[in-house]
Each structure stands twice: as C-alpha cells, then as structure tokens.
Amino acid sequence: MRLFLALEIPTAVKDAVSARIGGEKHHLPATRWVQPVGLHLTLAFLGETAEELLPRLEGAVEEACSASPECLLAVVGAGTFPPKKPARVAWLGIQSGRSERRDLFALMRLQRTVEKAAFEAVEKKPDRRPFHPHLTLGRPRSPWPRQATEHFLAAFGGTYGDPFPVRQVQLVRSFLEPEGARYETLGEYALQATRDNDENEQGD
C-alpha cells in the first residue's frame, strides 16, 4: 500500500483554491494542476508499505497524536520549488492561524512526532529533508521561466478562507491512476484537545 500521513483541508479553503486556479491557470504555461478536492498537508510520506504492518502503524500514530496538541492554521501566500530557480513545483503556504507563531511551532512538533512514530513502526528511515509545510498546487510540464513564476506568486498570493483548527491526523492510501491520484482515508487519529479550543466551542 502506498501510504502517507496528512492533515485534511476544509472545504471552504479548497473552494477558494479551486476558484483561483480556474481564474489563473490559462495565464500560465502548461501545468499539471492538482484537483482541489484532494488537497492535503502531507506530514510524512511512507511510500509502499506492507499491509501486515498496518495495525502496528495505526497504533503508533494514534499514540503519537494523542500526545500532540491541536493547532490553528491558515493557508496564506504562494511559492515554488526549487527556490530562486526555474519552478518545478507550485505551492501555497501554511502559517499559524493566530498572530503569534505558536500554532506553527505546534505543527512542526506534530510532524516530527508522527513521522518518527510511523517510520519506526514500519521499520523505515524517514526522509531527512527539512519539513516545509505547504500545499502542492501544480507541477509545470516544463520548468517555469522567471516571468511565469513572478506571475504565479502575484496571482496566488493572499489568504485562502478562514483559519481552521487541526484536530486529527489522517492515514491515507494513494492510488496512481492515468487521470491523477486517487485517495482513500484508512484512519483518523485525534490530537490532544487544547483549552483554547474548549473555550472557543463554549463561546460559540
């Protein structure tokens, strides 16, 4: 099974992303754009994993999530990989949903915690590249020149929807098909509820 761990993105954010892509994709060179309905924030890509390891994996991820606090995130801004070179990947950024950066720090800790637990469970070594929270939007069929990249950064800047609470991590199986990737959620694991979120719910 081709597996990864991810955070779900709210429908309102996906709708805002879809509208932006629809309005701008014709002004950019040929690109394989993602289907917004499948947008997610990848925490750890496990790749091909034996099915018999699934119970151990789920137990490890559930335990790691139960000790990790919920956080508030926002989809803001845009960028490309590799930085300062012809773009091969276009993405949207992830920031803290509050003025302080504590939620972004919580996200970084969550990613390290679940990645470590998951890879130990399936007896693999994790990718050592630094975690850069983002939503992949598209992959240019040929690397974008500077002018195209600048247009993308200007057109796709700004905020997408409202800040959203992150309360669980998903274990997802992906299927690579001719029309694009298809995803199946295998499990959802709750994060540790925070006092801030409890108070917000009581006040609604």
N, C-alpha and C positions, 0 to 999 in steps of 0.2 A: 504494500500500500504506500502511495506517495503522500506523505503527511506533513502538516505544518501546524504551528500554534499561532493564533491570531486574535485580534480584537475586532468585534463587529462595529461597523459604522452605521449611524442612524439613517433612516430612510430620507429624512429631510436634507441631510448633508449629501447623500447620493443624488437626490433630485437636483440640488444646486450644482453639483459637479456635472451631471448629465446636460443641464442647460448650457453650462459654459462650454463644454466640448462641442455641443451641437452648434453653437454660435461662432466658434473659432476654428474648428478643425479644417475648414476649407481655406483658411488663410495661412496654413502651414504646410510644409512638404509632407509627402505620403508617410503616414504613421499608423502603426497597429495600435489603435486606442483600445483600452480596456472597456468592458461592459460595466458601467457604474453599479449595476445591481450586485456585482461580485466584489466591489471594493472592500478591502480589509486592511488592517495594520498587522503585518507579519511580525511576530515576536521571535520565532525560531523555525527554520526550515529543516525538517528531519530527513526529507527525501524518502527513498524506498526503504520501507520498514516491514519486517516480518510480522504477519498477523498474530502469531502466537505471543508476541511481545506487547500486544495492545493492553491487556489487563494490568501489567506492571507499569506501563507508561501512564495509563489513566490514573492509577493510584498515586504515582509520584507527582503528577501535575496537580491533582486535586489537593494534595498535602501542601505543595508549594503555594498554590493560590490562596488557600485558607489562611496562610500566614502573611499574605501581601495585601496592603490596604487598597480600597477603591480610590479612584482619582477622577479628576475632571479635566477633559481635554478639549481642544479646538483644532479645526482644520484651517490653517492660515498660511498664505504665501505659496510660492512655487519655486522649483529649482530643477536642475538637470545633473545627470551623471555622464561622464566624469566632469567635475567642476573645472571651469575655465578651458575646456576643450570641446571639440565638436560633440554635440549631445547625442548620446545613445539611449538614454532613459529620461523621460519627463515625469516629474512627480509633484505632489502637493505636500506641504509641511504640516507637522504636528507640533502644537505648543500647549502650554498649560492653559487651562480654561479660566484661571484666575490671574490677577495682576502679579502675584508672586509666582515663583517658579517651582514651588514645592510639588505640584502635580506632575511636572515633567520629571523631576527627580524620582518621584514615586514610580513613574512609568519605567524609567531606566533601571531601577532596582527590581521591579517586577520582571522585566525582560531577562535580566541576569539570573534571577532566581528560577524562573520556569525553564529557561534554556538549560541551566545546569542540571536540574532535576530530570528533565526529559532526556537529555543525551546520556546521562548516567543510566537511566532506565533501559535505554535501547543499546547501550554499550557502544556509543559512537563518540567521536571527538567533534565538538562544535566548531563552527566557522569562527576564525579568530579576527575577522574584520570588525571594526567598531560598529556598534548598533547605531543607525541613523534613522530615527522614526520618520516614516514617510508613507504616502500612498502612491503607488506606481500608477501613472495615468496612461502612458503610451511608450512605445519603442519605435523610434524613427526607422523606416526601411533602409535609409542611408543616413549617416550622422548629419544632424542639422548644422548648417553653417552659422556663423555668429549672428547674422541678421535674423534668422529664424528663431534662434534661441532668445534673442532680445525681445522679439515679438511675443513669444510664449510667456516669458517672465512678466511682461507688462500686461498681457491679456488675462493671465491666470492668477494674478496677484489678488490680494484681498482675503476676506473671510468667507467660509462656506457654512451656512447655517449657524445655529447657536452652539455654545459649549455643551458637551454631553458627558454624563457620568459613565465611567467604565466600571462595571460590577461583575464581570465574568470574563474568562478566557475560553476560547473555543479550540477544540482539536478538529482539524479539517482534513478531509481527504480530497485530493485533486485528481481529476481525470483529464488528460491532454487529448483533445479531440480536434478534428480539422477546422471546425468553426470557432475554436477557442477553448480555454479551460472551463471545466465544469466542477463545481464544488459540492461536497456533502459533509455536513457537520456531524461528527461522530460523538462528540461530548461537549458539555459546557460545565465549567468549574467556577464556583462562586469565589469572589475575593472577600477579604475581611471588611465588613461594614465599618464605616467611619462615623464618628459623632457628628461631623458636619452634615453628612448626608441624612442622618436620622433627623437632625433638627430641621433641615430643608423640607423633608417629607411631612413633618408635623406642621410646618407653617403653610404648606400648600392648601 
